Amino acid sequence: MDEFVRGVTLRGVHATRRRQTGSGIDAACGQLHAKYLAGAEPIPVAPRRG
């Protein structure tokens, strides 16, 4: 992965590599969407201002 980021950066593309923070946290979009599809209670989110 580091080699890929380095390659695209050398070609002028801004790229960063995300650190993995742990598999026990439901922060990944796919995990949240899977819970949504399974009928889990939705998490209330305030609308963006702007």
C-alpha positions as CSV (number, residue, x, y, z in Angstrom):
1,M,0.0,0.0,0.0
2,D,2.8,2.4,0.8
3,E,4.3,1.8,-2.6
4,F,1.0,2.7,-4.3
5,V,0.6,5.9,-2.3
6,R,4.2,6.8,-3.1
7,G,3.6,6.1,-6.8
8,V,0.5,8.3,-7.1
9,T,2.1,11.1,-5.1
10,L,5.1,11.1,-7.4
11,R,2.6,11.6,-10.3
12,G,1.1,14.7,-8.6
13,V,-1.9,13.2,-6.9
14,H,-2.5,14.0,-3.2
15,A,-2.9,10.7,-1.4
16,T,-2.8,9.6,2.2
17,R,-3.0,6.2,3.7
18,R,-5.6,5.7,6.4
19,R,-4.4,4.0,9.6
20,Q,-6.5,1.1,10.8
21,T,-7.9,2.0,14.2
22,G,-9.3,-1.4,15.1
23,S,-11.9,-3.9,13.9
24,G,-14.0,-3.6,17.1
25,I,-15.2,-0.1,16.2
26,D,-18.3,0.3,14.0
27,A,-16.9,3.3,12.3
28,A,-16.6,1.8,8.8
29,C,-19.4,2.8,6.4
30,G,-19.9,-0.9,5.4
31,Q,-20.3,-2.0,9.0
32,L,-22.8,0.7,9.7
33,H,-24.7,0.0,6.5
34,A,-24.9,-3.7,7.3
35,K,-26.4,-2.9,10.7
36,Y,-28.9,-0.6,9.0
37,L,-29.9,-3.3,6.5
38,A,-30.3,-5.8,9.4
39,G,-32.8,-3.4,11.0
40,A,-30.7,-1.9,13.8
41,E,-31.9,1.3,15.4
42,P,-30.6,4.2,13.4
43,I,-28.2,6.7,15.0
44,P,-29.6,10.2,15.0
45,V,-27.4,12.7,13.2
46,A,-27.8,16.5,13.3
47,P,-28.0,18.1,9.8
48,R,-25.0,20.0,8.6
49,R,-25.0,23.8,8.9
50,G,-23.8,25.9,6.0
